[in-house]
Amino acid sequence: MKAETVEEEIISIISEVSGFDEKEITTEKNLTEDLEIDSIKAIEITVALEKKF
């Protein structure tokens, strides 16, 4: 799997959990400060990533 594809998949998962549009999510964003990811959402993202990869 190419790095770009992996990044796109991760952004898609973060978008689903956070409610932010995929275009708003970049590698420069801070999950807690910029995307308001709390501990519960972080666990949801982790579980989704484990299932995907």
Legacy VTK file of the C-alpha trace (Angstrom):
# vtk DataFile Version 3.0
C-alpha trace
ASCII
DATASET POLYDATA
POINTS 53 float
0.000 0.000 0.000
1.386 3.382 -0.975
2.013 6.055 1.649
-0.508 8.381 -0.007
-3.185 5.703 0.188
-2.445 5.034 3.857
-2.622 8.758 4.621
-5.953 9.032 2.784
-7.380 6.088 4.742
-6.245 7.567 8.063
-7.730 10.953 7.187
-10.989 9.265 6.201
-11.204 7.491 9.558
-10.405 10.666 11.493
-13.056 12.485 9.473
-15.690 9.865 10.278
-14.963 10.015 14.007
-14.420 13.760 14.356
-17.086 15.041 11.997
-14.586 17.328 10.266
-14.477 17.354 6.476
-11.556 15.403 5.017
-10.283 18.579 3.346
-9.877 20.202 6.788
-7.679 17.387 8.099
-3.971 17.651 7.307
-0.824 16.151 8.766
-0.077 19.520 10.353
-3.281 19.501 12.443
-3.120 18.662 16.130
-5.744 16.052 16.950
-6.663 17.402 20.368
-6.291 21.125 19.799
-7.367 21.559 16.176
-9.764 18.646 15.691
-11.139 18.418 19.236
-10.355 14.711 19.555
-10.919 13.627 23.150
-9.860 10.327 24.718
-13.040 8.524 23.653
-12.691 9.634 20.035
-8.995 8.709 20.138
-9.940 5.172 21.150
-12.516 5.022 18.342
-9.847 6.111 15.854
-7.375 3.562 17.231
-9.887 0.714 16.961
-10.834 1.722 13.409
-7.154 1.871 12.419
-6.488 -1.552 13.943
-9.401 -3.024 11.984
-8.254 -1.390 8.741
-4.559 -2.182 9.008
LINES 1 54
53 0 1 2 3 4 5 6 7 8 9 10 11 12 13 14 15 16 17 18 19 20 21 22 23 24 25 26 27 28 29 30 31 32 33 34 35 36 37 38 39 40 41 42 43 44 45 46 47 48 49 50 51 52
